[in-house]
Amino acid sequence: MSRAWRASDPPLWLSYGYLAVAMFGVGTYVALSKPLNAALPVFLLGWLRFGIAGVATLRWLRKPKSEAVLSWRIRGLLFLSAFIGSFLFTIFMVLGVSRSGAVAAGVILSAIPAMVAVLSWALLHESIRPRVIVAIVLGVLGIALLALAGPASPGASGNWLGYLLLGATVLCEGCYVVIGKQLTAVLSSKRICALVNLWGFVLMLPAGVWIARDFDFAAVSVSSWLLLVFYAMSASVWTMWLWMTGLRRVPASRAGVFTVMLPVGSACTGVAFLGESFSLQHALAFALALAGLLLAAWPARARS
């Protein structure tokens, strides 16, 4: 589904900034989900996340007067965005990392830009510029180098189930980008955030309530509760709004390049807050990823 650019949309350079910051933020909360998962089971964590975010975005649920009645197709896309891009992504990512380790996760998640490019070409019929292909290759190389430079997660051993779960995570993120591009054609970023959070809360509700019945909430530390609030706001409000707003002017295939910032954000969070080291290999990986972003975002020459 294509959509004409409107004067109210952000300028292209700002759209690129939104996309980069959004994916960096996703990487940050992915890294911080590790200590949270140690305090809260994954389904309870997801249910509380969507509940907190749902309260924060409650006022965005109201339908604007200018918005047309939602078609069944758009309603289905909203459900798929929540089910694939939030519900399944969270489960596959958390369980995949726990079964294969951070190094394998970084390598496999570096395939997200390529997955987005393929899906946008196959489903949205977007052409992929040669420059974007080169940018994807640079991003994949940079993040693979970054992942190989990092230490494996203590106590985690690679296995094929973990690799398959992380591969499913890549597919979920690719679908999320492509679906989001279609939703931004007819809905505001705030409405998308509110509706996706509502669906996410409903999807997590049965398992969340079941686990909550016997869970000892008093055993969760104050710092973990504060981290949960930050995680919920970052995962389901701030980064989602930034991503959907940036998508309004950027083709999905080009926006997919910015997903290289996901593992970059995760690595930076690990270095800054989780005590991981930073080496020359990390610096080279960041340089490759940044080069890919600049190549994809640099304005094309006007044809004479």
KEKE-3310 file (N, C-alpha, C; in steps of 0.2 Angstrom, whole numbers, plus 5000, padded with zeros to 4 digits):
npx = (5004:5004:5008:5005:5016:5014:5013:5013:5020:5036:5052:5063:5076:5074:5066:5074:5082:5073:5071:5083:5086:5075:5077:5090:5085:5077:5087:5093:5082:5081:5093:5092:5082:5086:5091:5078:5070:5076:5070:5056:5045:5043:5031:5023:5031:5029:5015:5013:5021:5014:5002:5006:5011:4999:4991:4998:4996:4983:4975:4977:4969:4957:4947:4951:4942:4945:4949:4946:4933:4939:4945:4942:4954:4964:4962:4965:4979:4983:4981:4990:5002:5003:5003:5014:5024:5026:5021:5025:5038:5044:5044:5051:5063:5068:5068:5076:5089:5092:5094:5105:5114:5122:5132:5128:5115:5118:5124:5114:5103:5108:5104:5092:5091:5092:5082:5071:5072:5070:5057:5050:5052:5045:5032:5028:5031:5042:5056:5073:5087:5103:5113:5106:5107:5121:5122:5115:5123:5135:5130:5126:5139:5146:5138:5139:5153:5153:5146:5154:5164:5160:5158:5152:5136:5136:5135:5127:5124:5126:5112:5102:5088:5088:5094:5085:5074:5079:5081:5067:5064:5070:5062:5050:5053:5056:5043:5036:5041:5037:5023:5020:5023:5013:5002:5005:5000:4987:4984:4988:5004:5002:4990:4992:5002:4994:4983:4990:4997:4985:4980:4992:4991:4979:4983:4993:4986:4979:4990:4998:4989:4987:5000:5002:4994:5001:5012:5026:5025:5030:5044:5050:5062:5063:5071:5070:5056:5056:5064:5056:5046:5052:5056:5044:5039:5048:5049:5036:5030:5039:5049:5041:5033:5042:5047:5036:5033:5044:5043:5034:5038:5048:5054:5050:5060:5072:5071:5073:5087:5091:5088:5100:5104:5099:5106:5117:5113:5110:5123:5130:5123:5126:5140:5140:5131:5131:5143:5152:5166:5174:5182:5194:5189:5176:5174:5177:5167:5156:5159:5157:5144:5139:5143:5135:5123:5124:5126:5114:5105:5110:5106:5099:5106:5099:5091:5095)
npy = (4994:5010:5028:5045:5058:5070:5087:5088:5078:5072:5080:5072:5070:5070:5060:5049:5050:5047:5034:5028:5031:5025:5011:5009:5011:5000:4990:4993:4991:4977:4972:4976:4968:4956:4956:4959:4948:4938:4942:4941:4930:4926:4928:4934:4946:4951:4953:4963:4973:4977:4981:4992:5001:5002:5009:5021:5025:5027:5038:5040:5031:5035:5038:5049:5063:5065:5052:5038:5025:5010:4997:4980:4974:4983:4982:4968:4969:4977:4968:4958:4965:4967:4953:4947:4956:4960:4951:4938:4941:4945:4933:4924:4930:4932:4918:4913:4919:4914:4901:4900:4910:4926:4930:4922:4926:4940:4938:4931:4940:4951:4948:4955:4967:4962:4953:4962:4969:4959:4955:4968:4969:4958:4958:4972:4976:4985:4993:4990:4999:4999:5005:5003:4990:4988:4995:4987:4975:4980:4984:4971:4965:4973:4971:4958:4957:4964:4956:4944:4949:4951:4944:4927:4923:4920:4903:4900:4889:4885:4879:4870:4873:4886:4893:4892:4899:4912:4914:4915:4926:4936:4935:4939:4953:4958:4956:4965:4978:4979:4977:4988:4999:4999:5001:5015:5022:5024:5027:5037:5038:5038:5032:5019:5015:5014:5005:4993:4991:4988:4976:4968:4967:4960:4948:4943:4941:4929:4919:4928:4931:4918:4915:4925:4922:4913:4920:4927:4943:4952:4948:4954:4966:4984:4991:4983:4984:4998:4997:4989:4998:5007:4999:4995:5008:5011:5000:4999:5012:5024:5020:5013:5023:5032:5024:5021:5034:5038:5029:5035:5042:5035:5022:5005:4995:5003:5008:4997:4995:5003:4995:4989:4996:4990:4978:4986:4996:4987:4982:4994:4996:4985:4988:5000:4998:4984:4980:4975:4973:4985:4985:4986:4979:4981:4994:4995:4988:4996:5007:5001:4999:5012:5017:5010:5015:5029:5028:5023:5033:5044:5058:5055:5059:5071:5067:5073)
npz = (5000:4995:4999:4999:5001:5014:5019:5033:5038:5045:5040:5028:5033:5047:5048:5046:5057:5067:5065:5067:5080:5086:5084:5090:5103:5104:5104:5116:5126:5124:5129:5142:5146:5150:5164:5169:5165:5173:5185:5183:5175:5157:5151:5161:5162:5149:5149:5160:5154:5143:5149:5157:5147:5140:5149:5148:5135:5134:5131:5118:5111:5107:5093:5080:5072:5059:5055:5044:5044:5051:5040:5038:5034:5038:5052:5053:5050:5061:5071:5067:5068:5082:5086:5079:5079:5092:5102:5098:5094:5107:5114:5107:5106:5119:5124:5114:5116:5128:5126:5117:5118:5119:5109:5097:5096:5092:5080:5072:5073:5065:5053:5051:5043:5029:5029:5030:5018:5008:5011:5009:4996:4991:4996:4997:4985:4983:4975:4977:4979:4972:4981:4993:4995:4996:5008:5017:5016:5022:5035:5040:5040:5049:5061:5063:5065:5077:5085:5086:5093:5105:5122:5126:5133:5150:5155:5145:5132:5114:5104:5092:5093:5100:5090:5080:5086:5087:5073:5070:5077:5069:5057:5063:5066:5053:5047:5055:5052:5038:5039:5048:5039:5030:5039:5043:5032:5034:5047:5062:5070:5084:5086:5081:5090:5102:5099:5095:5107:5115:5109:5112:5126:5127:5121:5129:5141:5145:5149:5157:5168:5173:5177:5187:5197:5207:5209:5218:5221:5230:5231:5221:5218:5221:5212:5201:5198:5194:5183:5175:5172:5164:5154:5149:5144:5135:5126:5121:5119:5117:5107:5098:5093:5088:5078:5069:5066:5059:5048:5040:5029:5023:5013:5016:5013:5013:5026:5033:5034:5045:5056:5059:5070:5081:5087:5089:5099:5109:5112:5116:5128:5135:5137:5144:5155:5159:5161:5151:5140:5128:5113:5100:5089:5091:5089:5075:5070:5073:5065:5052:5053:5054:5042:5033:5036:5033:5020:5015:5019:5013:5002:4986:4970:4960:4944:4928)
capx = (5000:5008:5005:5008:5019:5010:5017:5013:5025:5043:5057:5067:5082:5072:5063:5080:5084:5068:5072:5090:5085:5070:5081:5094:5081:5075:5093:5094:5078:5083:5099:5090:5077:5090:5090:5071:5068:5078:5065:5049:5044:5043:5024:5021:5034:5025:5008:5014:5024:5008:4998:5009:5011:4992:4989:5001:4993:4975:4971:4978:4964:4951:4947:4951:4936:4947:4951:4940:4932:4945:4943:4944:4961:4968:4961:4969:4986:4985:4982:4996:5008:5004:5005:5020:5030:5027:5020:5030:5045:5047:5044:5056:5070:5070:5070:5082:5095:5093:5096:5110:5119:5122:5136:5124:5110:5120:5125:5108:5099:5111:5101:5086:5090:5091:5075:5066:5073:5067:5049:5047:5052:5040:5025:5026:5034:5047:5062:5079:5092:5110:5116:5103:5110:5128:5122:5113:5129:5140:5127:5127:5146:5147:5135:5142:5159:5152:5144:5160:5169:5158:5159:5146:5133:5138:5131:5123:5127:5122:5109:5098:5082:5090:5096:5078:5070:5082:5079:5060:5064:5072:5057:5045:5055:5055:5036:5034:5043:5033:5016:5020:5023:5006:4998:5006:4997:4980:4983:4993:5008:5000:4984:4995:5004:4988:4980:4995:4997:4979:4981:4997:4989:4974:4986:4997:4982:4978:4996:5000:4985:4989:5007:5002:4990:5005:5019:5027:5027:5034:5051:5053:5065:5061:5075:5067:5050:5058:5067:5050:5042:5057:5056:5037:5038:5053:5047:5029:5028:5044:5052:5036:5030:5047:5048:5030:5033:5049:5041:5029:5041:5054:5052:5052:5067:5077:5070:5076:5094:5091:5088:5107:5105:5096:5112:5122:5111:5111:5130:5132:5120:5130:5146:5138:5128:5131:5150:5155:5171:5174:5188:5195:5185:5169:5175:5177:5160:5152:5161:5154:5136:5137:5144:5129:5117:5125:5125:5107:5101:5112:5101:5101:5107:5093:5092:5095)
capy = (5000:5017:5033:5051:5062:5076:5092:5087:5073:5075:5080:5066:5069:5069:5053:5044:5051:5044:5027:5026:5031:5019:5004:5009:5010:4993:4986:4995:4987:4970:4971:4976:4963:4950:4956:4958:4941:4935:4943:4940:4925:4930:4930:4939:4952:4954:4956:4969:4978:4980:4984:4999:5005:5003:5015:5027:5027:5026:5044:5039:5026:5039:5039:5056:5064:5064:5045:5034:5019:5005:4992:4973:4973:4987:4978:4962:4971:4979:4962:4954:4969:4965:4946:4945:4961:4962:4945:4932:4944:4945:4926:4921:4934:4930:4911:4911:4921:4910:4894:4900:4915:4933:4930:4919:4931:4946:4936:4930:4946:4955:4947:4958:4972:4959:4951:4968:4971:4954:4956:4974:4968:4953:4960:4979:4978:4991:4992:4990:5003:4996:5008:5000:4983:4988:4997:4981:4971:4984:4983:4964:4963:4976:4968:4951:4958:4966:4950:4940:4953:4951:4937:4923:4924:4915:4897:4898:4885:4885:4873:4872:4876:4893:4897:4893:4904:4918:4915:4917:4933:4940:4935:4943:4960:4960:4957:4971:4983:4979:4979:4995:5003:4999:5005:5022:5025:5026:5028:5041:5034:5037:5027:5013:5013:5013:4999:4988:4989:4985:4969:4965:4966:4955:4942:4941:4941:4922:4917:4933:4930:4911:4915:4930:4919:4910:4923:4931:4950:4955:4946:4958:4972:4991:4993:4979:4988:5004:4995:4987:5004:5010:4994:4996:5014:5011:4995:5000:5019:5029:5017:5012:5030:5035:5020:5022:5041:5038:5025:5038:5045:5031:5015:4999:4992:5008:5009:4991:4996:5006:4990:4987:4999:4986:4975:4991:4998:4982:4982:5000:4996:4980:4991:5005:4996:4977:4978:4971:4977:4988:4983:4989:4976:4984:5001:4993:4986:5002:5011:4998:5000:5019:5018:5008:5020:5035:5026:5022:5039:5050:5060:5053:5064:5072:5066:5078)
capz = (5000:4995:5003:4996:5007:5017:5022:5040:5039:5047:5034:5027:5038:5054:5048:5047:5064:5071:5063:5070:5088:5088:5084:5096:5109:5105:5107:5124:5130:5123:5133:5149:5147:5153:5171:5170:5164:5179:5191:5181:5169:5151:5150:5166:5160:5143:5151:5164:5149:5139:5154:5159:5141:5138:5153:5146:5128:5134:5128:5110:5108:5104:5086:5078:5068:5052:5053:5041:5048:5049:5036:5041:5032:5043:5058:5053:5050:5068:5075:5065:5071:5089:5087:5076:5080:5099:5106:5096:5095:5114:5117:5103:5107:5126:5124:5109:5119:5134:5124:5112:5120:5116:5103:5092:5095:5088:5073:5069:5072:5060:5046:5050:5037:5023:5029:5028:5011:5004:5012:5006:4989:4989:4998:4995:4978:4983:4972:4981:4976:4974:4987:4999:4995:4999:5015:5020:5017:5027:5041:5042:5042:5055:5067:5064:5068:5084:5089:5087:5097:5112:5126:5126:5139:5155:5156:5139:5126:5108:5102:5086:5095:5101:5083:5076:5089:5085:5066:5070:5079:5063:5053:5066:5065:5046:5046:5059:5048:5032:5042:5050:5033:5028:5044:5043:5026:5035:5054:5065:5074:5091:5086:5080:5097:5107:5097:5096:5114:5117:5107:5115:5132:5127:5119:5135:5147:5148:5152:5162:5174:5176:5181:5192:5203:5211:5209:5224:5218:5235:5230:5216:5221:5219:5206:5195:5196:5190:5176:5171:5169:5159:5148:5145:5141:5129:5121:5118:5118:5114:5101:5093:5091:5084:5072:5065:5063:5053:5042:5036:5023:5021:5010:5021:5011:5016:5034:5036:5035:5051:5061:5062:5076:5086:5090:5091:5105:5114:5114:5120:5134:5138:5139:5149:5161:5161:5163:5145:5137:5122:5110:5093:5085:5092:5085:5068:5069:5073:5059:5046:5053:5053:5035:5030:5038:5029:5012:5014:5020:5009:4997:4979:4965:4955:4938:4924)
cpx = (5004:5004:5008:5010:5015:5015:5018:5018:5032:5047:5061:5072:5080:5069:5069:5082:5080:5069:5078:5089:5080:5073:5086:5091:5079:5081:5094:5089:5079:5088:5096:5084:5080:5089:5082:5068:5070:5073:5058:5049:5042:5035:5021:5024:5031:5019:5009:5017:5018:5003:5000:5009:5004:4989:4992:4999:4986:4972:4972:4973:4959:4952:4947:4945:4938:4949:4945:4939:4937:4942:4945:4951:4965:4968:4965:4977:4988:4986:4989:5003:5009:5006:5012:5026:5031:5026:5025:5037:5048:5048:5050:5063:5072:5072:5075:5088:5097:5096:5102:5116:5119:5126:5131:5118:5112:5121:5119:5104:5102:5108:5094:5085:5089:5084:5070:5066:5069:5059:5046:5047:5046:5033:5023:5028:5038:5053:5068:5085:5099:5113:5113:5106:5117:5127:5120:5119:5134:5137:5128:5134:5148:5145:5138:5149:5158:5150:5149:5165:5167:5158:5152:5143:5135:5133:5126:5126:5122:5118:5104:5091:5083:5091:5089:5074:5073:5080:5071:5060:5066:5066:5051:5047:5054:5047:5033:5035:5038:5025:5015:5020:5016:5001:4999:5003:4990:4979:4989:4998:5006:4994:4987:4998:4999:4985:4984:4996:4991:4979:4986:4995:4984:4978:4990:4993:4981:4984:4998:4996:4986:4995:5006:4998:4995:5012:5020:5030:5031:5042:5054:5056:5062:5064:5072:5060:5051:5060:5061:5046:5046:5056:5049:5037:5043:5051:5040:5026:5033:5046:5047:5034:5036:5048:5042:5030:5038:5047:5037:5032:5047:5052:5054:5059:5073:5077:5073:5083:5095:5091:5095:5108:5103:5102:5117:5120:5111:5118:5132:5129:5124:5137:5145:5136:5129:5139:5154:5161:5170:5181:5188:5190:5177:5169:5174:5170:5155:5153:5158:5147:5135:5138:5138:5123:5118:5124:5118:5103:5104:5108:5104:5102:5101:5095:5091:5090)
cpy = (5006:5022:5040:5055:5068:5081:5091:5082:5076:5075:5073:5064:5067:5062:5048:5044:5047:5036:5024:5026:5026:5013:5004:5008:5003:4989:4987:4991:4979:4968:4971:4971:4957:4950:4956:4951:4936:4936:4941:4935:4929:4932:4935:4946:4955:4957:4963:4975:4981:4983:4991:5003:5007:5009:5022:5030:5027:5032:5044:5034:5029:5040:5046:5057:5063:5057:5042:5028:5014:4999:4985:4972:4977:4984:4972:4964:4973:4973:4958:4958:4967:4958:4944:4950:4962:4955:4940:4935:4943:4938:4923:4924:4932:4923:4909:4913:4917:4903:4894:4905:4921:4933:4927:4923:4937:4944:4935:4936:4951:4954:4951:4963:4968:4956:4956:4969:4966:4954:4962:4973:4963:4955:4967:4981:4984:4989:4993:4993:4999:4999:5005:4993:4983:4990:4991:4976:4974:4983:4976:4962:4967:4973:4961:4952:4960:4960:4945:4943:4952:4944:4934:4924:4918:4909:4896:4894:4885:4879:4875:4875:4884:4896:4897:4898:4911:4920:4917:4924:4938:4941:4940:4951:4962:4961:4963:4977:4984:4980:4986:5000:5004:5002:5012:5025:5027:5028:5033:5036:5033:5032:5020:5010:5010:5006:4993:4986:4986:4977:4965:4963:4960:4948:4939:4939:4934:4920:4921:4932:4923:4911:4919:4927:4916:4914:4927:4938:4953:4953:4950:4965:4979:4993:4989:4982:4994:5002:4992:4993:5007:5005:4995:5002:5014:5006:4997:5007:5023:5026:5016:5018:5033:5031:5021:5029:5041:5034:5029:5041:5041:5024:5010:4996:4997:5008:5003:4991:4999:5001:4987:4991:4995:4983:4981:4994:4993:4981:4988:4999:4991:4983:4996:5003:4989:4975:4974:4976:4980:4987:4987:4986:4978:4990:5000:4991:4992:5006:5008:4999:5007:5020:5016:5012:5026:5034:5026:5029:5045:5052:5058:5059:5065:5071:5072:5076)
cpz = (5000:4998:5001:5002:5008:5020:5030:5043:5041:5040:5034:5032:5045:5054:5049:5054:5069:5071:5067:5078:5090:5089:5089:5102:5110:5107:5114:5128:5130:5128:5140:5151:5151:5161:5173:5170:5170:5185:5189:5175:5163:5150:5154:5164:5154:5145:5155:5159:5146:5143:5156:5153:5139:5142:5150:5139:5128:5130:5120:5107:5105:5097:5084:5073:5060:5050:5050:5046:5046:5045:5040:5039:5037:5050:5059:5054:5057:5072:5074:5068:5078:5090:5085:5079:5088:5103:5104:5096:5102:5116:5113:5105:5114:5126:5120:5112:5124:5132:5119:5114:5116:5109:5097:5091:5091:5081:5069:5068:5067:5053:5046:5044:5030:5023:5027:5021:5007:5005:5009:4999:4987:4991:4996:4988:4977:4979:4977:4978:4977:4980:4993:5000:4998:5006:5019:5022:5022:5034:5044:5044:5048:5061:5068:5067:5076:5088:5091:5092:5104:5115:5126:5133:5144:5156:5150:5134:5120:5107:5096:5088:5096:5094:5079:5079:5087:5077:5066:5072:5073:5058:5056:5065:5058:5045:5050:5055:5042:5034:5044:5044:5030:5032:5044:5037:5028:5043:5057:5069:5081:5091:5085:5087:5101:5105:5097:5103:5117:5115:5110:5122:5132:5125:5125:5141:5149:5152:5158:5169:5177:5180:5187:5198:5208:5212:5215:5221:5223:5234:5225:5219:5218:5212:5200:5193:5192:5183:5172:5168:5164:5153:5145:5141:5134:5124:5117:5117:5114:5107:5096:5090:5086:5077:5067:5062:5057:5047:5037:5029:5020:5019:5015:5020:5014:5023:5037:5038:5042:5057:5063:5068:5082:5090:5093:5098:5110:5116:5118:5127:5138:5141:5145:5155:5164:5162:5157:5143:5130:5119:5103:5088:5085:5088:5078:5066:5069:5067:5053:5047:5052:5045:5031:5030:5033:5022:5011:5014:5016:5003:4990:4975:4961:4948:4933:4918)
residu = (MET:SER:ARG:ALA:TRP:ARG:ALA:SER:ASP:PRO:PRO:LEU:TRP:LEU:SER:TYR:GLY:TYR:LEU:ALA:VAL:ALA:MET:PHE:GLY:VAL:GLY:THR:TYR:VAL:ALA:LEU:SER:LYS:PRO:LEU:ASN:ALA:ALA:LEU:PRO:VAL:PHE:LEU:LEU:GLY:TRP:LEU:ARG:PHE:GLY:ILE:ALA:GLY:VAL:ALA:THR:LEU:ARG:TRP:LEU:ARG:LYS:PRO:LYS:SER:GLU:ALA:VAL:LEU:SER:TRP:ARG:ILE:ARG:GLY:LEU:LEU:PHE:LEU:SER:ALA:PHE:ILE:GLY:SER:PHE:LEU:PHE:THR:ILE:PHE:MET:VAL:LEU:GLY:VAL:SER:ARG:SER:GLY:ALA:VAL:ALA:ALA:GLY:VAL:ILE:LEU:SER:ALA:ILE:PRO:ALA:MET:VAL:ALA:VAL:LEU:SER:TRP:ALA:LEU:LEU:HIS:GLU:SER:ILE:ARG:PRO:ARG:VAL:ILE:VAL:ALA:ILE:VAL:LEU:GLY:VAL:LEU:GLY:ILE:ALA:LEU:LEU:ALA:LEU:ALA:GLY:PRO:ALA:SER:PRO:GLY:ALA:SER:GLY:ASN:TRP:LEU:GLY:TYR:LEU:LEU:LEU:GLY:ALA:THR:VAL:LEU:CYS:GLU:GLY:CYS:TYR:VAL:VAL:ILE:GLY:LYS:GLN:LEU:THR:ALA:VAL:LEU:SER:SER:LYS:ARG:ILE:CYS:ALA:LEU:VAL:ASN:LEU:TRP:GLY:PHE:VAL:LEU:MET:LEU:PRO:ALA:GLY:VAL:TRP:ILE:ALA:ARG:ASP:PHE:ASP:PHE:ALA:ALA:VAL:SER:VAL:SER:SER:TRP:LEU:LEU:LEU:VAL:PHE:TYR:ALA:MET:SER:ALA:SER:VAL:TRP:THR:MET:TRP:LEU:TRP:MET:THR:GLY:LEU:ARG:ARG:VAL:PRO:ALA:SER:ARG:ALA:GLY:VAL:PHE:THR:VAL:MET:LEU:PRO:VAL:GLY:SER:ALA:CYS:THR:GLY:VAL:ALA:PHE:LEU:GLY:GLU:SER:PHE:SER:LEU:GLN:HIS:ALA:LEU:ALA:PHE:ALA:LEU:ALA:LEU:ALA:GLY:LEU:LEU:LEU:ALA:ALA:TRP:PRO:ALA:ARG:ALA:ARG:SER)
# end
